[in-house]
Amino acid sequence: MIIRTLKDAKQFIDDFKKYASVDPNDRKYKFTFKDLNIYAGGKTELILGTDKEFYNYSYGQNWTDKSESHIDDPVRYVWENRKSINAELKQNSL
C-alpha cells in the first residue's frame, strides 16, 4: 500500500491491524515508523488502543514522550504523516 490520497489514508486506518503488529506487553496494535518530522531520527508509534481509539507515541535517542497522545482524527494524522508512513510501508514490503 502507498498512501497517495485521503481515501488511501482512510483505507490504512480501516485495515490498520493488517499493517501493525501486536505488542506482547500491552496487547495493543502498533505501527512504528521513522518520523521524518523529528530531528535526529526519532520514531513514532501509531497505536490502536484497546478502546478502539488511536494514539501516538514518539521517542528517540535519550528521550521519549511522557505518555501516549490521543489522535482526534486518525485519517488526517495518517495523511499529514504519509511520507514517513509510506517509507515504512515500502521498507516492510521488501
Chimera marker file (.cmm) of the C-alpha trace (Angstrom):
<marker_set name="trace">
<marker id="1" x="0.000" y="0.000" z="0.000" r="1" g="1" b="0" radius="0.5"/>
<marker id="2" x="1.063" y="3.538" z="-0.782" r="1" g="1" b="0" radius="0.5"/>
<marker id="3" x="-0.862" y="6.471" z="0.678" r="1" g="1" b="0" radius="0.5"/>
<marker id="4" x="-1.481" y="8.906" z="-2.171" r="1" g="1" b="0" radius="0.5"/>
<marker id="5" x="-4.968" y="10.203" z="-1.354" r="1" g="1" b="0" radius="0.5"/>
<marker id="6" x="-7.174" y="10.809" z="1.658" r="1" g="1" b="0" radius="0.5"/>
<marker id="7" x="-9.080" y="7.697" z="0.579" r="1" g="1" b="0" radius="0.5"/>
<marker id="8" x="-5.833" y="5.718" z="0.907" r="1" g="1" b="0" radius="0.5"/>
<marker id="9" x="-5.290" y="7.184" z="4.379" r="1" g="1" b="0" radius="0.5"/>
<marker id="10" x="-8.790" y="6.062" z="5.388" r="1" g="1" b="0" radius="0.5"/>
<marker id="11" x="-8.103" y="2.595" z="3.967" r="1" g="1" b="0" radius="0.5"/>
<marker id="12" x="-4.883" y="2.403" z="6.018" r="1" g="1" b="0" radius="0.5"/>
<marker id="13" x="-6.846" y="3.210" z="9.184" r="1" g="1" b="0" radius="0.5"/>
<marker id="14" x="-9.646" y="0.775" z="8.274" r="1" g="1" b="0" radius="0.5"/>
<marker id="15" x="-7.089" y="-2.009" z="7.686" r="1" g="1" b="0" radius="0.5"/>
<marker id="16" x="-4.722" y="-0.914" z="10.466" r="1" g="1" b="0" radius="0.5"/>
<marker id="17" x="-4.415" y="-4.367" z="12.051" r="1" g="1" b="0" radius="0.5"/>
<marker id="18" x="-3.093" y="-5.692" z="8.732" r="1" g="1" b="0" radius="0.5"/>
<marker id="19" x="-0.106" y="-3.304" z="8.849" r="1" g="1" b="0" radius="0.5"/>
<marker id="20" x="0.500" y="-3.141" z="12.593" r="1" g="1" b="0" radius="0.5"/>
<marker id="21" x="1.855" y="-5.737" z="14.982" r="1" g="1" b="0" radius="0.5"/>
<marker id="22" x="0.585" y="-6.667" z="18.428" r="1" g="1" b="0" radius="0.5"/>
<marker id="23" x="2.769" y="-5.571" z="21.317" r="1" g="1" b="0" radius="0.5"/>
<marker id="24" x="3.028" y="-8.607" z="23.636" r="1" g="1" b="0" radius="0.5"/>
<marker id="25" x="3.318" y="-6.357" z="26.706" r="1" g="1" b="0" radius="0.5"/>
<marker id="26" x="0.062" y="-4.422" z="26.386" r="1" g="1" b="0" radius="0.5"/>
<marker id="27" x="-1.719" y="-6.283" z="23.530" r="1" g="1" b="0" radius="0.5"/>
<marker id="28" x="-2.177" y="-3.051" z="21.532" r="1" g="1" b="0" radius="0.5"/>
<marker id="29" x="-1.681" y="-2.870" z="17.772" r="1" g="1" b="0" radius="0.5"/>
<marker id="30" x="1.281" y="-0.641" z="16.912" r="1" g="1" b="0" radius="0.5"/>
<marker id="31" x="2.774" y="0.617" z="13.656" r="1" g="1" b="0" radius="0.5"/>
<marker id="32" x="6.238" y="2.102" z="14.184" r="1" g="1" b="0" radius="0.5"/>
<marker id="33" x="7.842" y="4.411" z="11.652" r="1" g="1" b="0" radius="0.5"/>
<marker id="34" x="10.903" y="6.625" z="11.430" r="1" g="1" b="0" radius="0.5"/>
<marker id="35" x="9.337" y="10.042" z="11.863" r="1" g="1" b="0" radius="0.5"/>
<marker id="36" x="10.848" y="12.336" z="9.255" r="1" g="1" b="0" radius="0.5"/>
<marker id="37" x="9.398" y="15.338" z="11.138" r="1" g="1" b="0" radius="0.5"/>
<marker id="38" x="11.524" y="14.631" z="14.223" r="1" g="1" b="0" radius="0.5"/>
<marker id="39" x="15.134" y="15.753" z="14.379" r="1" g="1" b="0" radius="0.5"/>
<marker id="40" x="17.832" y="13.082" z="14.799" r="1" g="1" b="0" radius="0.5"/>
<marker id="41" x="15.902" y="10.079" z="13.572" r="1" g="1" b="0" radius="0.5"/>
<marker id="42" x="13.174" y="9.735" z="16.149" r="1" g="1" b="0" radius="0.5"/>
<marker id="43" x="10.482" y="7.106" z="15.799" r="1" g="1" b="0" radius="0.5"/>
<marker id="44" x="6.740" y="7.339" z="16.277" r="1" g="1" b="0" radius="0.5"/>
<marker id="45" x="4.307" y="4.573" z="17.102" r="1" g="1" b="0" radius="0.5"/>
<marker id="46" x="0.775" y="4.826" z="15.758" r="1" g="1" b="0" radius="0.5"/>
<marker id="47" x="-1.245" y="2.844" z="18.291" r="1" g="1" b="0" radius="0.5"/>
<marker id="48" x="-4.730" y="1.348" z="18.231" r="1" g="1" b="0" radius="0.5"/>
<marker id="49" x="-5.761" y="1.224" z="21.880" r="1" g="1" b="0" radius="0.5"/>
<marker id="50" x="-7.977" y="-1.393" z="23.470" r="1" g="1" b="0" radius="0.5"/>
<marker id="51" x="-10.672" y="1.326" z="23.499" r="1" g="1" b="0" radius="0.5"/>
<marker id="52" x="-10.578" y="1.345" z="19.635" r="1" g="1" b="0" radius="0.5"/>
<marker id="53" x="-9.119" y="4.880" z="19.687" r="1" g="1" b="0" radius="0.5"/>
<marker id="54" x="-5.834" y="5.901" z="18.042" r="1" g="1" b="0" radius="0.5"/>
<marker id="55" x="-2.820" y="7.318" z="19.870" r="1" g="1" b="0" radius="0.5"/>
<marker id="56" x="0.754" y="8.221" z="19.034" r="1" g="1" b="0" radius="0.5"/>
<marker id="57" x="3.967" y="7.951" z="20.997" r="1" g="1" b="0" radius="0.5"/>
<marker id="58" x="7.359" y="9.258" z="19.879" r="1" g="1" b="0" radius="0.5"/>
<marker id="59" x="10.872" y="8.524" z="21.069" r="1" g="1" b="0" radius="0.5"/>
<marker id="60" x="14.480" y="8.939" z="20.051" r="1" g="1" b="0" radius="0.5"/>
<marker id="61" x="17.984" y="8.753" z="21.421" r="1" g="1" b="0" radius="0.5"/>
<marker id="62" x="17.915" y="9.836" z="25.082" r="1" g="1" b="0" radius="0.5"/>
<marker id="63" x="14.266" y="10.980" z="25.066" r="1" g="1" b="0" radius="0.5"/>
<marker id="64" x="10.670" y="9.721" z="24.984" r="1" g="1" b="0" radius="0.5"/>
<marker id="65" x="7.225" y="11.257" z="25.165" r="1" g="1" b="0" radius="0.5"/>
<marker id="66" x="5.845" y="11.165" z="28.698" r="1" g="1" b="0" radius="0.5"/>
<marker id="67" x="2.744" y="9.303" z="27.561" r="1" g="1" b="0" radius="0.5"/>
<marker id="68" x="0.667" y="8.389" z="24.533" r="1" g="1" b="0" radius="0.5"/>
<marker id="69" x="-1.270" y="11.243" z="22.927" r="1" g="1" b="0" radius="0.5"/>
<marker id="70" x="-4.828" y="10.773" z="21.678" r="1" g="1" b="0" radius="0.5"/>
<marker id="71" x="-5.382" y="11.376" z="17.951" r="1" g="1" b="0" radius="0.5"/>
<marker id="72" x="-8.720" y="13.065" z="17.280" r="1" g="1" b="0" radius="0.5"/>
<marker id="73" x="-8.711" y="12.463" z="13.504" r="1" g="1" b="0" radius="0.5"/>
<marker id="74" x="-6.597" y="9.392" z="12.642" r="1" g="1" b="0" radius="0.5"/>
<marker id="75" x="-7.206" y="9.704" z="8.888" r="1" g="1" b="0" radius="0.5"/>
<marker id="76" x="-5.917" y="13.296" z="8.908" r="1" g="1" b="0" radius="0.5"/>
<marker id="77" x="-2.948" y="12.214" z="11.068" r="1" g="1" b="0" radius="0.5"/>
<marker id="78" x="-2.002" y="9.488" z="8.569" r="1" g="1" b="0" radius="0.5"/>
<marker id="79" x="-2.425" y="11.940" z="5.699" r="1" g="1" b="0" radius="0.5"/>
<marker id="80" x="-0.164" y="14.512" z="7.346" r="1" g="1" b="0" radius="0.5"/>
<marker id="81" x="2.481" y="11.842" z="8.091" r="1" g="1" b="0" radius="0.5"/>
<marker id="82" x="2.134" y="9.901" z="4.831" r="1" g="1" b="0" radius="0.5"/>
<marker id="83" x="5.736" y="10.477" z="3.738" r="1" g="1" b="0" radius="0.5"/>
<marker id="84" x="7.080" y="8.796" z="6.890" r="1" g="1" b="0" radius="0.5"/>
<marker id="85" x="4.410" y="6.074" z="6.886" r="1" g="1" b="0" radius="0.5"/>
<marker id="86" x="4.911" y="5.324" z="3.185" r="1" g="1" b="0" radius="0.5"/>
<marker id="87" x="8.663" y="4.935" z="3.737" r="1" g="1" b="0" radius="0.5"/>
<marker id="88" x="7.957" y="2.327" z="6.432" r="1" g="1" b="0" radius="0.5"/>
<marker id="89" x="5.339" y="0.540" z="4.332" r="1" g="1" b="0" radius="0.5"/>
<marker id="90" x="7.833" y="0.383" z="1.460" r="1" g="1" b="0" radius="0.5"/>
<marker id="91" x="10.556" y="-0.961" z="3.779" r="1" g="1" b="0" radius="0.5"/>
<marker id="92" x="8.210" y="-3.633" z="5.170" r="1" g="1" b="0" radius="0.5"/>
<marker id="93" x="7.267" y="-4.823" z="1.693" r="1" g="1" b="0" radius="0.5"/>
<marker id="94" x="10.896" y="-5.621" z="0.745" r="1" g="1" b="0" radius="0.5"/>
<link id1="1" id2="2" r="1" g="1" b="0" radius="0.2"/>
<link id1="2" id2="3" r="1" g="1" b="0" radius="0.2"/>
<link id1="3" id2="4" r="1" g="1" b="0" radius="0.2"/>
<link id1="4" id2="5" r="1" g="1" b="0" radius="0.2"/>
<link id1="5" id2="6" r="1" g="1" b="0" radius="0.2"/>
<link id1="6" id2="7" r="1" g="1" b="0" radius="0.2"/>
<link id1="7" id2="8" r="1" g="1" b="0" radius="0.2"/>
<link id1="8" id2="9" r="1" g="1" b="0" radius="0.2"/>
<link id1="9" id2="10" r="1" g="1" b="0" radius="0.2"/>
<link id1="10" id2="11" r="1" g="1" b="0" radius="0.2"/>
<link id1="11" id2="12" r="1" g="1" b="0" radius="0.2"/>
<link id1="12" id2="13" r="1" g="1" b="0" radius="0.2"/>
<link id1="13" id2="14" r="1" g="1" b="0" radius="0.2"/>
<link id1="14" id2="15" r="1" g="1" b="0" radius="0.2"/>
<link id1="15" id2="16" r="1" g="1" b="0" radius="0.2"/>
<link id1="16" id2="17" r="1" g="1" b="0" radius="0.2"/>
<link id1="17" id2="18" r="1" g="1" b="0" radius="0.2"/>
<link id1="18" id2="19" r="1" g="1" b="0" radius="0.2"/>
<link id1="19" id2="20" r="1" g="1" b="0" radius="0.2"/>
<link id1="20" id2="21" r="1" g="1" b="0" radius="0.2"/>
<link id1="21" id2="22" r="1" g="1" b="0" radius="0.2"/>
<link id1="22" id2="23" r="1" g="1" b="0" radius="0.2"/>
<link id1="23" id2="24" r="1" g="1" b="0" radius="0.2"/>
<link id1="24" id2="25" r="1" g="1" b="0" radius="0.2"/>
<link id1="25" id2="26" r="1" g="1" b="0" radius="0.2"/>
<link id1="26" id2="27" r="1" g="1" b="0" radius="0.2"/>
<link id1="27" id2="28" r="1" g="1" b="0" radius="0.2"/>
<link id1="28" id2="29" r="1" g="1" b="0" radius="0.2"/>
<link id1="29" id2="30" r="1" g="1" b="0" radius="0.2"/>
<link id1="30" id2="31" r="1" g="1" b="0" radius="0.2"/>
<link id1="31" id2="32" r="1" g="1" b="0" radius="0.2"/>
<link id1="32" id2="33" r="1" g="1" b="0" radius="0.2"/>
<link id1="33" id2="34" r="1" g="1" b="0" radius="0.2"/>
<link id1="34" id2="35" r="1" g="1" b="0" radius="0.2"/>
<link id1="35" id2="36" r="1" g="1" b="0" radius="0.2"/>
<link id1="36" id2="37" r="1" g="1" b="0" radius="0.2"/>
<link id1="37" id2="38" r="1" g="1" b="0" radius="0.2"/>
<link id1="38" id2="39" r="1" g="1" b="0" radius="0.2"/>
<link id1="39" id2="40" r="1" g="1" b="0" radius="0.2"/>
<link id1="40" id2="41" r="1" g="1" b="0" radius="0.2"/>
<link id1="41" id2="42" r="1" g="1" b="0" radius="0.2"/>
<link id1="42" id2="43" r="1" g="1" b="0" radius="0.2"/>
<link id1="43" id2="44" r="1" g="1" b="0" radius="0.2"/>
<link id1="44" id2="45" r="1" g="1" b="0" radius="0.2"/>
<link id1="45" id2="46" r="1" g="1" b="0" radius="0.2"/>
<link id1="46" id2="47" r="1" g="1" b="0" radius="0.2"/>
<link id1="47" id2="48" r="1" g="1" b="0" radius="0.2"/>
<link id1="48" id2="49" r="1" g="1" b="0" radius="0.2"/>
<link id1="49" id2="50" r="1" g="1" b="0" radius="0.2"/>
<link id1="50" id2="51" r="1" g="1" b="0" radius="0.2"/>
<link id1="51" id2="52" r="1" g="1" b="0" radius="0.2"/>
<link id1="52" id2="53" r="1" g="1" b="0" radius="0.2"/>
<link id1="53" id2="54" r="1" g="1" b="0" radius="0.2"/>
<link id1="54" id2="55" r="1" g="1" b="0" radius="0.2"/>
<link id1="55" id2="56" r="1" g="1" b="0" radius="0.2"/>
<link id1="56" id2="57" r="1" g="1" b="0" radius="0.2"/>
<link id1="57" id2="58" r="1" g="1" b="0" radius="0.2"/>
<link id1="58" id2="59" r="1" g="1" b="0" radius="0.2"/>
<link id1="59" id2="60" r="1" g="1" b="0" radius="0.2"/>
<link id1="60" id2="61" r="1" g="1" b="0" radius="0.2"/>
<link id1="61" id2="62" r="1" g="1" b="0" radius="0.2"/>
<link id1="62" id2="63" r="1" g="1" b="0" radius="0.2"/>
<link id1="63" id2="64" r="1" g="1" b="0" radius="0.2"/>
<link id1="64" id2="65" r="1" g="1" b="0" radius="0.2"/>
<link id1="65" id2="66" r="1" g="1" b="0" radius="0.2"/>
<link id1="66" id2="67" r="1" g="1" b="0" radius="0.2"/>
<link id1="67" id2="68" r="1" g="1" b="0" radius="0.2"/>
<link id1="68" id2="69" r="1" g="1" b="0" radius="0.2"/>
<link id1="69" id2="70" r="1" g="1" b="0" radius="0.2"/>
<link id1="70" id2="71" r="1" g="1" b="0" radius="0.2"/>
<link id1="71" id2="72" r="1" g="1" b="0" radius="0.2"/>
<link id1="72" id2="73" r="1" g="1" b="0" radius="0.2"/>
<link id1="73" id2="74" r="1" g="1" b="0" radius="0.2"/>
<link id1="74" id2="75" r="1" g="1" b="0" radius="0.2"/>
<link id1="75" id2="76" r="1" g="1" b="0" radius="0.2"/>
<link id1="76" id2="77" r="1" g="1" b="0" radius="0.2"/>
<link id1="77" id2="78" r="1" g="1" b="0" radius="0.2"/>
<link id1="78" id2="79" r="1" g="1" b="0" radius="0.2"/>
<link id1="79" id2="80" r="1" g="1" b="0" radius="0.2"/>
<link id1="80" id2="81" r="1" g="1" b="0" radius="0.2"/>
<link id1="81" id2="82" r="1" g="1" b="0" radius="0.2"/>
<link id1="82" id2="83" r="1" g="1" b="0" radius="0.2"/>
<link id1="83" id2="84" r="1" g="1" b="0" radius="0.2"/>
<link id1="84" id2="85" r="1" g="1" b="0" radius="0.2"/>
<link id1="85" id2="86" r="1" g="1" b="0" radius="0.2"/>
<link id1="86" id2="87" r="1" g="1" b="0" radius="0.2"/>
<link id1="87" id2="88" r="1" g="1" b="0" radius="0.2"/>
<link id1="88" id2="89" r="1" g="1" b="0" radius="0.2"/>
<link id1="89" id2="90" r="1" g="1" b="0" radius="0.2"/>
<link id1="90" id2="91" r="1" g="1" b="0" radius="0.2"/>
<link id1="91" id2="92" r="1" g="1" b="0" radius="0.2"/>
<link id1="92" id2="93" r="1" g="1" b="0" radius="0.2"/>
<link id1="93" id2="94" r="1" g="1" b="0" radius="0.2"/>
</marker_set>
